[in-house]
Amino acid sequence: MLLVENLSVNYGAIQALKSVNFEIFQGEIVSLVGSNGAGKTTFLRTLSGLVKAKSGKIFFSKSNISNIESHEIVKLGISQSPEGRMVFPDMTVKENLFMGAFCTKNSSQEIQKDIDKMIDWFPRLGERMNQKSILLSGGEQQMLAIARALMARPKLLLLDEPSLGIAPLVVQQIFKIISELNRGGMTILLAEQNARLALKISHRAYVLELGTVIKKGEAQSLLHDDDVQRAYLGG
């Protein structure tokens, strides 16, 4: 579904990504793990067209999307729940969800049906539908950010640090929903500092360090890899 070849990204003189090669197949959860500053967010933002690559190519469903604008990438089927959630604070939960469907050609009735699906996935949002998102807890905002991304009906869902700054119990709930979305057919790329949680629900994973992929493989193998345990799992 997604193929990345020799992707490099610079911020001025700083090289944030260095010749990254990556692939994800339909129906997988693939994790991108690494510490803060490893380049995970830059990678996802480049896939979304928010950051332009210095070199390399990105293919989605065999089409080169390397130089396509971000709203066109959403239309093609990639949407992102960003790091820090980035909900629209003065909009209600319902208005945020409508914004998630902005790039679709769906009617108001179809959008409402999708909102009803989001309430099935995230019942707490149904209870907060007419509240401004700034009044939500961190966990509720994270649920809203994921639901807003799903409103675009993506083929590939990008999740950037969904556990960041959220209570452990809510993190468990969100990761359960991520697994359920995948079992329903959603392909997911998960960038996450919490390597243990990410690897437990993933099929495959890549370990990113200072903008370079240093390991890749089956998630369960990496979960028991000595180097990964020492660096990211407290082993």
Long-range contacts (C-beta under 8 A, 24 or more apart in sequence): 1-25, 1-26, 1-60, 1-61, 1-155, 1-156, 1-187, 2-47, 2-58, 2-59, 2-60, 2-156, 2-189, 3-58, 3-59, 4-47, 4-56, 4-57, 4-58, 4-59, 5-56, 5-57, 5-58, 5-59, 6-55, 6-56, 6-57, 7-43, 7-46, 7-53, 7-55, 7-56, 7-57, 7-58, 8-53, 8-54, 8-55, 8-56, 9-39, 9-42, 9-43, 9-46, 9-51, 9-52, 9-53, 9-54, 9-211, 10-54, 11-42, 15-54, 15-211, 16-42, 16-211, 17-42, 17-43, 17-46, 17-53, 17-211, 18-210, 18-211, 18-212, 19-56, 19-212, 20-56, 20-208, 20-211, 20-212, 20-213, 21-213, 22-206, 22-213, 24-156, 24-187, 24-189, 24-204, 25-187, 26-155, 26-187, 27-182, 27-185, 27-187, 28-182, 28-187, 28-188, 28-202, 28-203, 28-204, 29-178, 29-179, 29-182, 29-187, 29-188, 29-189, 29-190, 29-201, 29-202, 29-203, 30-188, 30-189, 30-190, 30-202, 30-203, 30-204, 30-205, 30-206, 31-189, 31-190, 31-191, 31-192, 31-195, 31-198, 31-199, 31-202, 31-204, 31-205, 31-206, 31-219, 32-189, 32-190, 32-191, 32-192, 32-205, 32-206, 32-208, 33-191, 33-192, 33-193, 33-195, 33-198, 33-199, 33-205, 33-206, 33-207, 33-208, 33-222, 33-228, 33-232, 34-193, 34-207, 34-208, 34-209, 34-232, 35-193, 35-209, 35-231, 35-232, 36-193, 37-210, 38-208, 38-209, 38-210, 38-211, 39-208, 39-210, 39-211, 40-160, 40-161, 40-191, 40-192, 40-208, 41-83, 41-160, 41-161, 41-191, 42-211, 43-191, 43-208, 44-80, 44-82, 44-158, 44-160, 44-189, 44-191, 45-80, 47-73, 47-78, 47-80, 47-158, 47-189, 48-73, 48-74, 48-78, 48-80, 48-158, 49-73, 60-156, 61-155, 71-103, 74-103, 74-152, 74-154, 75-103, 75-104, 77-153, 77-154, 77-155, 77-156, 78-154, 78-155, 78-156, 78-158, 79-149, 79-150, 79-152, 79-154, 79-156, 79-157, 79-158, 80-149, 80-157, 80-158, 80-159, 80-160, 81-142, 81-145, 81-146, 81-148, 81-149, 81-157, 81-158, 81-159, 81-160, 81-162, 82-145, 82-160, 83-160, 83-161, 83-164, 83-191, 84-161, 84-164, 85-138, 85-141, 85-142, 85-144, 85-145, 86-145, 87-133, 87-134, 87-136, 87-141, 87-144, 87-145, 87-148, 88-133, 89-132, 89-133, 89-134, 90-132, 90-134, 91-132, 91-133, 92-129, 92-130, 92-131, 92-132, 92-133, 93-125, 93-128, 93-129, 93-130, 93-131, 93-133, 93-136, 93-144, 94-129, 94-130, 96-133, 96-144, 96-148, 97-125, 97-144, 97-147, 97-148, 97-151, 98-151, 99-148, 99-151, 100-147, 100-148, 100-149, 100-150, 100-151, 100-152, 101-151, 101-152, 103-152, 104-151, 104-152, 104-153, 106-153, 111-151, 114-150, 114-151, 114-153, 115-151, 117-150, 118-147, 118-150, 118-151, 121-147, 121-150, 121-177, 121-180, 121-181, 122-146, 122-147, 122-177, 137-170, 138-165, 138-166, 138-167, 138-170, 139-166, 139-167, 139-170, 139-171, 139-173, 139-174, 142-166, 142-170, 142-174, 143-174, 143-177, 146-174, 146-177, 146-178, 150-181, 154-186, 155-187, 156-187, 156-188, 156-189, 157-181, 157-186, 157-187, 157-188, 157-189, 158-188, 158-189, 158-191, 159-188, 159-189, 159-190, 159-191, 159-192, 160-191, 161-191, 161-192, 161-193, 162-190, 162-192, 163-192, 163-193, 163-194, 163-197, 164-193, 171-197, 175-201, 195-228, 195-232, 195-233, 196-223, 196-232, 196-233, 199-223, 207-232
